[in-house]
Amino acid sequence: MADPRSLFAGAVGAGNVLAAGDAIADYTHDEALGIAPGEPAFVVLPGSAAEVAAVLRAAGELGLRVTARGAGTGMSGAANPGHGGVIVAFGKMNRILEIDTANGVAVVQPGVTLAQLDEAAAAAGLVYPVFPGEMSATIGGTIATNAGGMRAVRYGVTRNHVLGLEIVLPSGEVVRTGGKNVKSSSGYDLTQLIIGSEGTLALVTEAVVRLYPRMPYQAAVLAPFASAEQVTQAVPQIIGTGIGPLICEYVDMLTMAAITLREDIDLGIPAAVRESALAYLVIMLEERTAERLDADVAELAEQLTALGAADVYVPAPPAARRLIEAREKAFWAAKAAGADDIIDAVVPRAAMAGFFADVTEAAAGSVGALVAGCGHAGDGNVHMAVFQPDGAARETLLTKIFAAAAARGGQVSGEHGIGVAKWQYFLELADPVAVALMRGIKQVFDPAGMLGPGLLPRDKGGTA
């Protein structure tokens, strides 16, 4: 058999192949808590679709499993490689190939970061609206997990904005799906099948994504409430008015205190209000003119007051921007505070109040546990920091939380993905028929089980 390192060097060049003993520690994990780093045999850094194809053919010849990696900002362990496998890292495939203003799209390689695309789109007066809270995340990584973020309440999630892909199959075949056209009724939608598949079906080497006009005027509105129930009951009514918030975030008092302290933000809220508020709504509006924005802010303030807000605050733009940035970094605040896990269950937004009650009950029944949270109230995606150091007790608590989400019509993950961190909960709660269909699709794309070792679809024994 050929020397493995030589085979990969032949595919991408000797300087783009790393092995155990080289500086590969940063490639062996993502940001998921409690998931041990992997121990790959090789890390390869391709520069083109042809090189990715050659890598997959080499891996197939060697019988090695392959894990795709973007920036490693994921939170489900999907980028953690299997032992002795190969990581395909897309850091060198980071070119924006085209900003097509006539068709309102960008054509990008998978290693392009959200920050990089945002800068290029802004120069054309446009925006790619997927903002999952970490702008160093890559387009390829966000496609793999179907990332959402705070702006999903207005714009939707990644799958709403990806029109076409170039993908490489495990066989090394290169396939294009979709394109710049915004509609198609031509066969199965392979583009959508790849989105959210966490690198288990094919590797993305190029993407066509939609861009939108960038609104020049924005304002944030902050409303403290006496209970989480008041917040969650208010959200459907606010969404139903047609104002169309860009962001509609729920933040509990513990998380608000943590992120404002960590970022040293003074929102000007009197101590008496802070002491009585158990939850906050953070809403951002955007408009084409300052006059329209002012009218929307005034109308929203009236609605929030009528819905029971203790008061309504409109922070100055610098403070508002810092608050949104701090909310985006809530994970880091939770991590610094010693959280044992971060989860992102999702329920219909009208079911959020009941779900929060279920979570409170589950946490109260777990000795030594604390669950703090924030989330995208506009779309029912709840991010929770779970503090429970006992592994067995934490597993029981998470099982109860995910079961509560499923019982209210929700899912285990709203945007982080399943990865290796949540597969056991997914399999426990998912429809067996649906899981069987997923395994069938996996078999068609990847009959040898080369891609995404340890990821879905798998059985309870861990077989891919």
C-alpha positions as CSV (number, residue, x, y, z in Angstrom):
1,M,0.0,0.0,0.0
2,A,1.2,3.5,-0.8
3,D,2.6,5.7,2.0
4,P,-0.5,7.7,3.3
5,R,1.4,10.9,3.8
6,S,2.8,10.7,0.2
7,L,-0.7,10.1,-1.2
8,F,-2.1,13.2,0.5
9,A,1.0,15.2,-0.4
10,G,0.4,14.2,-4.0
11,A,-3.1,15.6,-3.7
12,V,-2.5,18.9,-2.0
13,G,1.3,19.4,-1.8
14,A,3.6,18.3,1.0
15,G,3.4,21.6,2.8
16,N,-0.4,21.2,3.1
17,V,-0.3,17.9,4.9
18,L,0.1,17.8,8.7
19,A,0.4,14.7,10.9
20,A,0.7,13.8,14.5
21,G,3.7,15.6,15.9
22,D,3.0,18.7,13.8
23,A,1.0,21.6,15.2
24,I,-2.5,20.2,14.8
25,A,-4.0,20.6,18.2
26,D,-6.3,23.5,17.1
27,Y,-7.7,21.2,14.4
28,T,-8.8,18.5,16.8
29,H,-11.9,20.0,18.4
30,D,-14.6,22.7,18.1
31,E,-16.2,24.7,20.9
32,A,-18.5,22.0,22.2
33,L,-18.2,21.6,26.0
34,G,-17.4,18.2,27.4
35,I,-16.3,16.6,24.1
36,A,-12.7,15.3,24.1
37,P,-10.5,16.4,21.2
38,G,-10.0,13.8,18.4
39,E,-6.7,12.2,17.4
40,P,-6.5,12.5,13.6
41,A,-3.7,10.8,11.6
42,F,-3.6,13.7,9.1
43,V,-4.8,17.3,8.6
44,V,-4.9,18.3,4.9
45,L,-5.5,21.8,3.6
46,P,-6.8,21.7,0.0
47,G,-6.9,24.8,-2.2
48,S,-9.5,23.7,-4.8
49,A,-12.3,21.3,-5.5
50,A,-10.0,19.2,-7.6
51,E,-7.7,18.8,-4.5
52,V,-10.6,17.9,-2.3
53,A,-11.6,15.3,-4.8
54,A,-8.0,13.9,-4.8
55,V,-8.0,13.8,-1.0
56,L,-11.2,11.9,-0.8
57,R,-10.0,9.4,-3.4
58,A,-6.8,8.9,-1.4
59,A,-8.8,8.5,1.9
60,G,-11.0,5.9,0.2
61,E,-8.0,4.0,-1.1
62,L,-6.5,4.0,2.5
63,G,-9.8,3.2,4.2
64,L,-9.6,6.4,6.3
65,R,-12.6,8.4,7.7
66,V,-12.8,12.1,6.8
67,T,-14.0,15.0,8.9
68,A,-14.7,18.4,7.4
69,R,-13.6,21.5,9.3
70,G,-14.2,25.2,8.9
71,A,-13.2,27.6,11.6
72,G,-14.0,25.2,14.5
73,T,-16.6,27.5,16.0
74,G,-19.3,24.9,16.1
75,M,-20.8,23.7,19.4
76,S,-21.9,20.2,18.7
77,G,-18.5,18.3,18.3
78,A,-19.2,17.8,14.6
79,A,-15.6,19.0,13.7
80,N,-14.0,16.6,16.2
81,P,-12.3,13.9,14.1
82,G,-12.3,10.2,14.6
83,H,-9.2,8.4,15.8
84,G,-6.7,7.9,13.1
85,G,-8.8,9.7,10.5
86,V,-8.3,12.7,8.2
87,I,-9.4,16.3,8.7
88,V,-10.1,18.3,5.6
89,A,-9.6,21.9,6.7
90,F,-10.9,24.6,4.4
91,G,-8.9,27.5,5.6
92,K,-7.1,27.9,2.3
93,M,-10.3,27.9,0.3
94,N,-11.3,31.4,1.4
95,R,-11.9,33.4,-1.7
96,I,-15.0,35.4,-2.6
97,L,-15.3,34.6,-6.2
98,E,-18.0,37.0,-7.1
99,I,-20.4,39.7,-5.8
100,D,-23.1,39.7,-8.4
101,T,-25.2,42.7,-7.7
102,A,-27.5,42.2,-10.7
103,N,-28.7,38.8,-9.4
104,G,-28.2,39.7,-5.7
105,V,-25.9,36.8,-4.9
106,A,-22.3,36.1,-3.8
107,V,-20.3,33.1,-5.0
108,V,-17.8,32.0,-2.3
109,Q,-15.5,29.2,-1.3
110,P,-16.3,27.4,1.9
111,G,-13.5,28.9,4.0
112,V,-14.8,32.4,3.6
113,T,-15.7,33.8,7.0
114,L,-19.0,35.6,7.7
115,A,-16.9,38.7,8.6
116,Q,-15.1,38.6,5.2
117,L,-18.4,38.2,3.3
118,D,-20.1,41.0,5.3
119,E,-17.3,43.4,4.5
120,A,-17.4,42.6,0.8
121,A,-21.3,42.8,0.7
122,A,-21.3,46.0,2.6
123,A,-19.1,47.7,0.0
124,A,-21.9,46.9,-2.5
125,G,-24.7,48.1,-0.1
126,L,-25.8,44.6,0.5
127,V,-25.8,42.1,3.4
128,Y,-25.7,38.3,3.9
129,P,-28.1,38.1,6.8
130,V,-26.9,34.9,8.6
131,F,-25.4,36.2,11.9
132,P,-25.0,33.2,14.2
133,G,-23.0,35.1,16.8
134,E,-19.5,34.3,15.7
135,M,-18.4,36.2,12.6
136,S,-15.2,34.1,12.3
137,A,-17.4,31.1,11.4
138,T,-17.1,30.0,7.8
139,I,-19.7,29.8,5.1
140,G,-19.0,26.1,4.7
141,G,-19.4,25.5,8.5
142,T,-22.7,27.4,8.6
143,I,-24.0,25.5,5.6
144,A,-23.1,22.2,7.4
145,T,-25.1,23.1,10.5
146,N,-27.8,25.2,8.8
147,A,-26.8,28.1,11.2
148,G,-29.3,30.7,12.1
149,G,-28.7,33.4,14.6
150,M,-30.5,36.5,15.9
151,R,-31.6,37.7,12.5
152,A,-33.5,34.5,11.7
153,V,-36.7,36.0,13.0
154,R,-36.7,38.3,9.9
155,Y,-34.6,36.6,7.3
156,G,-34.7,32.9,8.2
157,V,-31.8,30.5,8.5
158,T,-28.9,29.4,6.2
159,R,-31.1,27.2,4.0
160,N,-33.2,30.2,3.1
161,H,-30.2,31.9,1.5
162,V,-28.2,29.2,-0.3
163,L,-29.2,28.8,-3.9
164,G,-26.5,26.5,-5.2
165,L,-23.5,24.4,-4.2
166,E,-20.5,22.7,-5.6
167,I,-19.9,19.5,-3.7
168,V,-17.4,16.6,-3.8
169,L,-18.8,13.2,-3.1
170,P,-16.9,10.6,-1.2
171,S,-16.0,8.9,-4.5
172,G,-14.2,12.1,-5.6
173,E,-16.9,13.1,-8.1
174,V,-17.6,16.8,-8.3
175,V,-21.3,17.8,-8.6
176,R,-23.1,21.2,-8.9
177,T,-26.5,21.7,-7.5
178,G,-28.8,24.7,-8.0
179,G,-27.3,28.0,-9.2
180,K,-28.0,31.7,-9.2
181,N,-31.7,31.3,-10.0
182,V,-34.0,31.7,-7.0
183,K,-36.6,29.0,-8.0
184,S,-36.5,25.6,-9.5
185,S,-38.9,22.7,-9.9
186,S,-36.4,20.4,-11.6
187,G,-36.0,17.2,-9.6
188,Y,-35.0,16.6,-6.0
189,D,-33.5,19.6,-4.3
190,L,-30.0,18.3,-3.6
191,T,-28.8,21.7,-2.4
192,Q,-31.2,21.6,0.5
193,L,-30.3,18.0,1.3
194,I,-26.7,19.0,1.8
195,I,-27.5,22.0,4.1
196,G,-27.6,20.8,7.7
197,S,-26.0,17.4,6.9
198,E,-22.9,18.3,9.0
199,G,-20.4,17.0,6.4
200,T,-21.8,13.4,6.4
201,L,-23.0,13.3,2.7
202,A,-20.5,15.4,0.7
203,L,-18.0,18.2,1.2
204,V,-19.0,21.7,0.0
205,T,-16.4,23.5,-2.1
206,E,-18.4,26.4,-3.4
207,A,-21.6,28.1,-2.5
208,V,-24.0,30.6,-4.2
209,V,-25.7,32.7,-1.4
210,R,-28.4,35.4,-1.6
211,L,-27.6,39.0,-0.6
212,Y,-30.1,41.6,0.4
213,P,-30.3,45.4,0.6
214,R,-28.5,46.7,3.7
215,M,-30.8,48.9,5.7
216,P,-29.0,52.1,6.8
217,Y,-30.9,52.9,10.0
218,Q,-31.2,50.7,13.1
219,A,-32.3,51.0,16.7
220,A,-32.5,48.7,19.7
221,V,-35.3,48.6,22.2
222,L,-34.8,47.0,25.6
223,A,-37.8,46.0,27.8
224,P,-37.5,44.4,31.2
225,F,-40.3,42.1,32.4
226,A,-41.3,40.7,35.8
227,S,-41.4,37.1,34.4
228,A,-40.3,34.9,31.5
229,E,-43.9,34.1,30.9
230,Q,-44.7,37.7,30.2
231,V,-41.9,37.9,27.7
232,T,-42.8,34.8,25.8
233,Q,-46.5,35.8,25.7
234,A,-45.5,39.2,24.4
235,V,-43.4,37.9,21.5
236,P,-46.2,36.4,19.2
237,Q,-48.2,39.6,19.6
238,I,-45.2,41.8,18.6
239,I,-44.4,39.6,15.6
240,G,-48.1,39.6,14.6
241,T,-48.2,43.4,14.4
242,G,-46.1,43.4,11.2
243,I,-43.4,45.7,12.4
244,G,-40.9,42.9,11.5
245,P,-38.1,43.1,14.0
246,L,-34.6,42.4,12.8
247,I,-33.8,40.8,16.1
248,C,-36.1,39.6,18.9
249,E,-34.1,38.2,21.8
250,Y,-35.0,36.8,25.2
251,V,-32.4,37.2,27.9
252,D,-32.9,36.0,31.5
253,M,-31.7,38.1,34.4
254,L,-28.7,35.9,35.1
255,T,-27.5,36.0,31.6
256,M,-28.1,39.8,31.2
257,A,-26.1,40.4,34.4
258,A,-23.3,38.2,33.2
259,I,-22.9,39.7,29.7
260,T,-23.2,43.3,30.8
261,L,-20.7,42.8,33.6
262,R,-18.3,40.9,31.3
263,E,-18.5,43.6,28.6
264,D,-18.8,46.5,31.1
265,I,-22.0,47.9,29.6
266,D,-24.2,50.4,31.4
267,L,-27.7,50.4,29.9
268,G,-29.0,53.1,32.3
269,I,-31.6,50.9,33.9
270,P,-32.4,51.9,37.4
271,A,-31.4,49.5,40.2
272,A,-35.1,49.1,41.3
273,V,-36.0,47.9,37.8
274,R,-33.1,45.6,37.5
275,E,-33.9,44.0,40.8
276,S,-37.5,43.3,39.8
277,A,-36.9,42.1,36.2
278,L,-36.5,38.4,35.7
279,A,-36.3,38.6,32.0
280,Y,-35.7,41.0,29.1
281,L,-36.7,41.4,25.5
282,V,-34.0,42.9,23.3
283,I,-35.5,44.0,20.0
284,M,-33.7,45.6,17.1
285,L,-35.5,47.3,14.2
286,E,-34.1,48.5,10.9
287,E,-35.5,50.8,8.2
288,R,-34.7,52.6,5.0
289,T,-35.3,56.1,6.6
290,A,-34.8,57.6,10.0
291,E,-38.5,58.8,10.0
292,R,-39.8,55.3,9.5
293,L,-37.5,53.9,12.1
294,D,-38.6,56.5,14.7
295,A,-42.2,55.7,14.0
296,D,-41.6,52.0,14.5
297,V,-39.7,52.5,17.7
298,A,-42.5,54.6,19.1
299,E,-45.2,52.1,18.1
300,L,-43.1,49.2,19.6
301,A,-42.6,51.0,22.9
302,E,-46.4,51.5,23.2
303,Q,-47.0,47.8,22.5
304,L,-44.3,46.6,25.0
305,T,-45.8,48.8,27.7
306,A,-49.3,47.5,27.1
307,L,-47.9,43.9,27.2
308,G,-46.6,44.4,30.7
309,A,-43.0,45.7,30.4
310,A,-41.7,47.4,33.5
311,D,-40.3,50.2,31.2
312,V,-38.9,50.6,27.7
313,Y,-35.4,51.8,27.0
314,V,-33.8,52.9,23.7
315,P,-30.1,52.7,24.3
316,A,-27.8,55.1,22.4
317,P,-26.3,53.4,19.3
318,P,-22.9,52.7,20.9
319,A,-24.5,51.0,23.9
320,A,-27.1,49.2,21.7
321,R,-24.3,47.9,19.5
322,R,-22.3,46.7,22.5
323,L,-25.4,45.0,24.0
324,I,-26.1,43.1,20.8
325,E,-22.4,42.1,20.6
326,A,-22.5,41.0,24.2
327,R,-25.6,38.9,23.6
328,E,-23.8,37.3,20.6
329,K,-21.0,36.4,23.0
330,A,-23.2,34.9,25.7
331,F,-21.5,31.5,25.1
332,W,-18.2,32.9,26.2
333,A,-19.7,34.4,29.3
334,A,-21.3,31.1,30.2
335,K,-18.1,29.2,29.5
336,A,-16.1,31.6,31.6
337,A,-18.7,31.1,34.4
338,G,-18.0,27.3,34.3
339,A,-21.0,26.0,32.3
340,D,-20.9,22.3,31.8
341,D,-22.9,22.3,28.6
342,I,-24.5,24.7,26.1
343,I,-27.7,23.5,24.4
344,D,-30.0,25.1,21.8
345,A,-33.4,23.4,21.9
346,V,-36.1,24.9,19.7
347,V,-39.9,25.0,20.2
348,P,-42.7,26.9,18.4
349,R,-42.5,30.4,19.8
350,A,-46.0,30.2,21.2
351,A,-44.8,27.2,23.3
352,M,-41.8,29.0,24.9
353,A,-43.6,29.9,28.1
354,G,-44.5,26.3,28.9
355,F,-41.1,25.1,27.8
356,F,-39.4,27.5,30.2
357,A,-41.6,26.2,33.0
358,D,-40.6,22.6,32.1
359,V,-36.9,23.5,32.1
360,T,-37.3,25.2,35.5
361,E,-39.0,22.1,36.9
362,A,-36.3,19.8,35.5
363,A,-33.5,22.0,36.9
364,A,-35.1,22.1,40.3
365,G,-35.2,18.3,40.4
366,S,-31.5,18.0,39.6
367,V,-29.4,18.5,42.8
368,G,-26.8,21.2,42.3
369,A,-28.0,22.2,38.8
370,L,-28.6,25.7,37.4
371,V,-29.9,26.5,33.9
372,A,-29.6,30.0,32.6
373,G,-30.5,31.1,29.2
374,C,-31.2,33.5,26.4
375,G,-32.5,32.8,22.9
376,H,-34.1,33.9,19.7
377,A,-37.5,34.5,21.1
378,G,-38.9,35.4,17.6
379,D,-38.3,31.8,16.4
380,G,-38.4,29.8,19.6
381,N,-34.7,28.9,19.6
382,V,-33.6,28.8,23.3
383,H,-29.9,28.7,24.2
384,M,-29.3,27.4,27.7
385,A,-26.1,27.2,29.8
386,V,-26.3,24.1,31.9
387,F,-24.4,24.0,35.2
388,Q,-24.4,20.5,36.5
389,P,-20.9,19.0,37.1
390,D,-22.1,15.5,37.8
391,G,-22.0,13.7,34.4
392,A,-24.8,11.2,35.0
393,A,-27.1,13.9,36.6
394,R,-26.4,16.2,33.7
395,E,-27.3,13.5,31.2
396,T,-30.6,12.9,33.0
397,L,-31.3,16.7,33.1
398,L,-30.6,17.1,29.4
399,T,-32.8,14.2,28.6
400,K,-35.7,15.8,30.4
401,I,-35.1,19.2,28.7
402,F,-35.0,17.7,25.2
403,A,-38.0,15.6,25.9
404,A,-39.9,18.7,27.1
405,A,-39.0,20.4,23.8
406,A,-40.1,17.4,21.8
407,A,-43.4,17.2,23.7
408,R,-44.1,20.8,22.8
409,G,-43.5,20.3,19.1
410,G,-39.8,21.2,19.1
411,Q,-36.5,19.7,18.3
412,V,-33.2,18.9,20.1
413,S,-31.2,21.5,18.1
414,G,-32.3,24.7,16.5
415,E,-29.0,25.7,14.9
416,H,-25.9,24.1,16.5
417,G,-26.6,20.7,14.9
418,I,-26.4,17.2,16.4
419,G,-22.7,16.4,16.0
420,V,-21.3,13.9,18.5
421,A,-22.7,15.8,21.4
422,K,-26.4,15.3,21.0
423,W,-26.9,12.2,18.9
424,Q,-28.1,10.0,21.8
425,Y,-30.9,12.5,22.6
426,F,-31.8,12.9,19.0
427,L,-32.1,9.1,18.5
428,E,-34.2,8.7,21.6
429,L,-36.7,11.3,20.5
430,A,-36.7,11.2,16.7
431,D,-39.2,9.2,14.6
432,P,-37.5,5.9,13.8
433,V,-39.0,6.0,10.3
434,A,-37.3,9.4,9.7
435,V,-34.0,8.1,11.1
436,A,-34.2,5.1,8.8
437,L,-34.8,7.4,5.8
438,M,-31.7,9.4,6.9
439,R,-29.6,6.3,7.0
440,G,-30.8,5.4,3.5
441,I,-29.8,8.7,2.2
442,K,-26.4,8.4,3.9
443,Q,-26.0,5.0,2.2
444,V,-26.6,6.4,-1.2
445,F,-24.1,9.3,-0.8
446,D,-21.5,7.5,1.3
447,P,-21.9,3.7,1.1
448,A,-18.5,3.2,2.8
449,G,-19.3,5.5,5.7
450,M,-16.3,7.6,5.0
451,L,-17.6,11.1,5.9
452,G,-18.3,12.5,9.3
453,P,-17.3,9.6,11.6
454,G,-19.4,9.5,14.7
455,L,-22.0,11.8,13.3
456,L,-25.6,11.2,12.3
457,P,-27.2,9.0,11.0
458,R,-26.0,6.3,13.4
459,D,-27.5,3.7,15.6
460,K,-27.4,3.6,19.4
461,G,-24.3,1.4,19.3
462,G,-22.4,4.1,17.5
463,T,-22.3,2.6,14.0
464,A,-22.3,5.2,11.2
